[in-house]
């Protein structure tokens, strides 16, 4: 009967690692037991090296035996032993403490031959396949709640991303989370933060429908996952602001989540990006809060907030173009808040994403239960801003341009007139005196 020595197997693993890949012996205690009891001269090794690379490292590696169905990469015969190379389970949300103790099809078959295996040998083992990502981890939703199967703590250990998925299901289906499942998630908060990548959390978040996002955010905060994922947003729960003219106060996080709730409406009912931006629109208040003369002030919080938001979204591994859009909305969300002049409206329209910015302003008013005076005023001015340029009059007509510049009738006068109109719309010329100076400058330049 062969002696269960893993010296050569360790040497093989080191050879793989020296070539820039990972490798380890699969469940050494169990394999030791199988070799002693069954006399099988084989060792299973898990690696992330592809079969082509293993062939380069070990010339006698036989990749022809590879079977995609059971993740077997191939075999290596050395000194009377058969070394089976299996594809390493690199799933990021699986149970981390069991990442070095796995089961392979070979070991499963050996266990069947051996009969009952001591619990200490198989405790905490996982198979090479990733933890179940289907809805099979959850009880049927017809029960009227979101409930992880079995013992929630143990089910979460197979894939901590299930905690975030439970929030998504609860938000989208408008169902409560089972109390025991909720406590399992809360107990696993730190492990979720430690072992689930931000991009995986964002994949779940992107599947939350815009009208339900506020529920998802509330669960993230109540479970304290938000504290680790976006501490700057969680900290807004400790920042106070005046709600409206009544003088009542509220915390900024509650206001932000209420804005997320109020944003999806009308044509923006399914606007995920605009809804998402509402969560970050006031994050700058954390850094600009100043108590003066009996009230809180947050000067330039939109500018600061856009910079902070860029860092937060990078942390969440969002795409650069998505980051630019959200930061643009945060940076300009205050532009529609105050009564704008005709010039101000035209500048506002030149910023881009005007309809989303208007929707953000409307959501903010609803969340605060504030008045619509400035909002309605600006909407009226928007109608004027829709007037085509050719229908607007410049500050100087053709005769006045000739009078102030000394030009004679001709195409140059019309060119100056059109240029003056364009400068007015852009806000570069705002008075008759400036218009005269603009026309004279253009006339001199044409000499």
JOUR-V261175 format. One record per residue. N is the residue number from 1. RES is the residue in three letters. OMEGA is omega in degrees with one decimal (NA if undefined). Layout:
[[N	RES	OMEGA] [N	RES	OMEGA]]
This chain:
[[1	UNK	-176.6] [2	UNK	176.3] [3	UNK	-177.3] [4	UNK	176.4] [5	UNK	-177.4] [6	UNK	-177.4] [7	UNK	-179.8] [8	UNK	179.4] [9	UNK	177.2] [10	UNK	178.8] [11	UNK	178.6] [12	UNK	178.6] [13	UNK	179.4] [14	UNK	178.7] [15	UNK	178.2] [16	UNK	-177.3] [17	UNK	177.9] [18	UNK	179.3] [19	UNK	171.7] [20	UNK	178.7] [21	UNK	176.6] [22	UNK	176.6] [23	UNK	173.9] [24	UNK	176.6] [25	UNK	-177.3] [26	UNK	173.1] [27	UNK	-176.8] [28	UNK	-179.1] [29	UNK	-178.9] [30	UNK	179.5] [31	UNK	176.4] [32	UNK	-179.1] [33	UNK	-178.3] [34	UNK	179.1] [35	UNK	-179.2] [36	UNK	-173.8] [37	UNK	-174.5] [38	UNK	179.2] [39	UNK	179.7] [40	UNK	-177.8] [41	UNK	-179.7] [42	UNK	178.4] [43	UNK	177.7] [44	UNK	-179.0] [45	UNK	175.7] [46	UNK	-178.6] [47	UNK	173.7] [48	UNK	178.2] [49	UNK	176.7] [50	UNK	-177.3] [51	UNK	-179.7] [52	UNK	-180.0] [53	UNK	178.0] [54	UNK	178.2] [55	UNK	178.3] [56	UNK	-178.1] [57	UNK	-178.3] [58	UNK	-177.4] [59	UNK	-178.4] [60	UNK	178.3] [61	UNK	-177.2] [62	UNK	-179.6] [63	UNK	178.0] [64	UNK	-179.1] [65	UNK	-175.8] [66	UNK	179.4] [67	UNK	-177.9] [68	UNK	-174.9] [69	UNK	-178.8] [70	UNK	175.5] [71	UNK	177.3] [72	UNK	-179.4] [73	UNK	-179.3] [74	UNK	-174.9] [75	UNK	174.2] [76	UNK	178.7] [77	UNK	-179.7] [78	UNK	173.0] [79	UNK	175.4] [80	UNK	179.2] [81	UNK	173.0] [82	UNK	179.5] [83	UNK	179.0] [84	UNK	-179.9] [85	UNK	178.4] [86	UNK	177.6] [87	UNK	-177.6] [88	UNK	174.9] [89	UNK	-177.9] [90	UNK	176.8] [91	UNK	-170.7] [92	UNK	-175.2] [93	UNK	178.5] [94	UNK	-176.8] [95	UNK	-171.4] [96	UNK	-174.5] [97	UNK	179.3] [98	UNK	-173.5] [99	UNK	179.2] [100	UNK	178.7] [101	UNK	-173.5] [102	UNK	172.8] [103	UNK	173.2] [104	UNK	176.0] [105	UNK	179.0] [106	UNK	-178.7] [107	UNK	177.9] [108	UNK	179.1] [109	UNK	178.1] [110	UNK	178.8] [111	UNK	177.9] [112	UNK	179.1] [113	UNK	-174.5] [114	UNK	-175.2] [115	UNK	-179.0] [116	UNK	179.1] [117	UNK	178.9] [118	UNK	-176.9] [119	UNK	-177.1] [120	UNK	-177.9] [121	UNK	-174.8] [122	UNK	-178.8] [123	UNK	174.2] [124	UNK	-177.9] [125	UNK	174.8] [126	UNK	179.1] [127	UNK	-179.9] [128	UNK	178.9] [129	UNK	-178.0] [130	UNK	178.2] [131	UNK	-174.7] [132	UNK	-179.0] [133	UNK	-178.1] [134	UNK	178.6] [135	UNK	-177.7] [136	UNK	178.9] [137	UNK	-176.6] [138	UNK	172.3] [139	UNK	179.4] [140	UNK	-177.5] [141	UNK	-179.6] [142	UNK	176.2] [143	UNK	177.8] [144	UNK	178.5] [145	UNK	175.7] [146	UNK	-171.7] [147	UNK	174.9] [148	UNK	179.5] [149	UNK	177.3] [150	UNK	175.1] [151	UNK	-174.7] [152	UNK	-178.8] [153	UNK	-179.4] [154	UNK	178.2] [155	UNK	178.1] [156	UNK	-179.9] [157	UNK	178.8] [158	UNK	-179.2] [159	UNK	-175.5] [160	UNK	176.1] [161	UNK	178.5] [162	UNK	177.9] [163	UNK	178.1] [164	UNK	179.9] [165	UNK	177.4] [166	UNK	177.0] [167	UNK	-179.9] [168	UNK	179.3] [169	UNK	-178.5] [170	UNK	-179.5] [171	UNK	-175.0] [172	UNK	-178.2] [173	UNK	179.9] [174	UNK	179.8] [175	UNK	176.2] [176	UNK	174.8] [177	UNK	178.0] [178	UNK	-176.7] [179	UNK	-179.3] [180	UNK	175.4] [181	UNK	178.4] [182	UNK	-179.0] [183	UNK	176.5] [184	UNK	178.8] [185	UNK	179.9] [186	UNK	177.9] [187	UNK	-177.6] [188	UNK	-175.4] [189	UNK	-176.7] [190	UNK	178.4] [191	UNK	175.6] [192	UNK	-179.6] [193	UNK	-177.4] [194	UNK	-166.9] [195	UNK	177.9] [196	UNK	-179.5] [197	UNK	180.0] [198	UNK	-178.6] [199	UNK	177.5] [200	UNK	176.2] [201	UNK	-179.9] [202	UNK	177.0] [203	UNK	175.8] [204	UNK	-178.0] [205	UNK	-179.4] [206	UNK	179.3] [207	UNK	176.0] [208	UNK	-178.9] [209	UNK	-175.7] [210	UNK	-178.6] [211	UNK	-177.6] [212	UNK	-173.8] [213	UNK	-178.1] [214	UNK	178.0] [215	UNK	177.9] [216	UNK	-179.5] [217	UNK	179.3] [218	UNK	178.1] [219	UNK	176.2] [220	UNK	-178.8] [221	UNK	-176.6] [222	UNK	178.7] [223	UNK	-178.8] [224	UNK	175.2] [225	UNK	178.7] [226	UNK	179.4] [227	UNK	179.7] [228	UNK	-177.3] [229	UNK	-179.1] [230	UNK	-176.4] [231	UNK	179.6] [232	UNK	177.6] [233	UNK	178.5] [234	UNK	-178.5] [235	UNK	178.0] [236	UNK	177.1] [237	UNK	179.3] [238	UNK	178.0] [239	UNK	-177.5] [240	UNK	175.3] [241	UNK	176.4] [242	UNK	-174.6] [243	UNK	-179.7] [244	UNK	-177.4] [245	UNK	179.0] [246	UNK	-179.6] [247	UNK	178.6] [248	UNK	-179.3] [249	UNK	175.3] [250	UNK	174.9] [251	UNK	-170.8] [252	UNK	179.1] [253	UNK	177.6] [254	UNK	178.9] [255	UNK	-178.3] [256	UNK	179.8] [257	UNK	176.4] [258	UNK	175.4] [259	UNK	176.0] [260	UNK	179.5] [261	UNK	-173.4] [262	UNK	-173.8] [263	UNK	-176.0] [264	UNK	-177.4] [265	UNK	177.3] [266	UNK	-178.1] [267	UNK	179.8] [268	UNK	-177.4] [269	UNK	-178.2] [270	UNK	-178.6] [271	UNK	-176.5] [272	UNK	-175.8] [273	UNK	178.3] [274	UNK	177.7] [275	UNK	179.6] [276	UNK	-178.3] [277	UNK	-179.2] [278	UNK	178.3] [279	UNK	-173.0] [280	UNK	-169.1] [281	UNK	-179.0] [282	UNK	-177.9] [283	UNK	178.7] [284	UNK	-179.7] [285	UNK	176.7] [286	UNK	-174.1] [287	UNK	-176.8] [288	UNK	-177.2] [289	UNK	178.6] [290	UNK	-179.6] [291	UNK	-177.6] [292	UNK	175.5] [293	UNK	173.6] [294	UNK	178.5] [295	UNK	179.8] [296	UNK	177.2] [297	UNK	-176.9] [298	UNK	-176.0] [299	UNK	177.7] [300	UNK	-177.3] [301	UNK	-179.9] [302	UNK	177.9] [303	UNK	178.8] [304	UNK	-178.5] [305	UNK	179.3] [306	UNK	178.5] [307	UNK	179.5] [308	UNK	-178.7] [309	UNK	178.9] [310	UNK	178.9] [311	UNK	-178.9] [312	UNK	-177.9] [313	UNK	173.2] [314	UNK	178.1] [315	UNK	179.3] [316	UNK	177.6] [317	UNK	176.5] [318	UNK	180.0] [319	UNK	-177.9] [320	UNK	-178.7] [321	UNK	176.4] [322	UNK	177.6] [323	UNK	-179.9] [324	UNK	-179.2] [325	UNK	-178.1] [326	UNK	-179.8] [327	UNK	176.4] [328	UNK	179.8] [329	UNK	178.2] [330	UNK	-177.5] [331	UNK	-172.5] [332	UNK	-174.4] [333	UNK	-179.7] [334	UNK	-171.3] [335	UNK	-177.6] [336	UNK	-173.7] [337	UNK	-175.5] [338	UNK	178.9] [339	UNK	-176.8] [340	UNK	172.1] [341	UNK	177.2] [342	UNK	177.9] [343	UNK	-179.8] [344	UNK	178.6] [345	UNK	-178.7] [346	UNK	175.4] [347	UNK	178.9] [348	UNK	-179.6] [349	UNK	-179.3] [350	UNK	-176.8] [351	UNK	-175.4] [352	UNK	-178.6] [353	UNK	-174.7] [354	UNK	-177.3] [355	UNK	176.0] [356	UNK	-179.8] [357	UNK	176.6] [358	UNK	178.6] [359	UNK	176.9] [360	UNK	178.4] [361	UNK	179.1] [362	UNK	179.3] [363	UNK	179.7] [364	UNK	178.9] [365	UNK	179.5] [366	UNK	-178.1] [367	UNK	-179.2] [368	UNK	-171.4] [369	UNK	-175.8] [370	UNK	-178.5] [371	UNK	-175.3] [372	UNK	-173.8] [373	UNK	-179.1] [374	UNK	-178.2] [375	UNK	-179.9] [376	UNK	177.5] [377	UNK	-177.8] [378	UNK	178.0] [379	UNK	177.5] [380	UNK	179.7] [381	UNK	177.1] [382	UNK	178.6] [383	UNK	177.4] [384	UNK	-178.8] [385	UNK	179.0] [386	UNK	-178.8] [387	UNK	-179.2] [388	UNK	-178.0] [389	UNK	-175.8] [390	UNK	179.5] [391	UNK	178.8] [392	UNK	179.7] [393	UNK	175.7] [394	UNK	-179.5] [395	UNK	178.1] [396	UNK	174.6] [397	UNK	-175.8] [398	UNK	-179.3] [399	UNK	-179.3] [400	UNK	177.9] [401	UNK	178.8] [402	UNK	180.0] [403	UNK	-175.5] [404	UNK	-177.1] [405	UNK	-177.6] [406	UNK	179.2] [407	UNK	174.3] [408	UNK	179.7] [409	UNK	-179.0] [410	UNK	-177.2] [411	UNK	-178.5] [412	UNK	178.5] [413	UNK	178.2] [414	UNK	178.6] [415	UNK	178.8] [416	UNK	-179.6] [417	UNK	-179.8] [418	UNK	178.8] [419	UNK	178.2] [420	UNK	179.1] [421	UNK	178.7] [422	UNK	179.3] [423	UNK	177.2] [424	UNK	-178.1] [425	UNK	-180.0] [426	UNK	179.7] [427	UNK	-178.9] [428	UNK	177.2] [429	UNK	-173.7] [430	UNK	-179.1] [431	UNK	-179.6] [432	UNK	179.8] [433	UNK	178.4] [434	UNK	179.2] [435	UNK	178.3] [436	UNK	179.0] [437	UNK	180.0] [438	UNK	-178.4] [439	UNK	-179.8] [440	UNK	179.4] [441	UNK	178.3] [442	UNK	179.4] [443	UNK	179.0] [444	UNK	-178.8] [445	UNK	-179.1] [446	UNK	-179.9] [447	UNK	NA]]
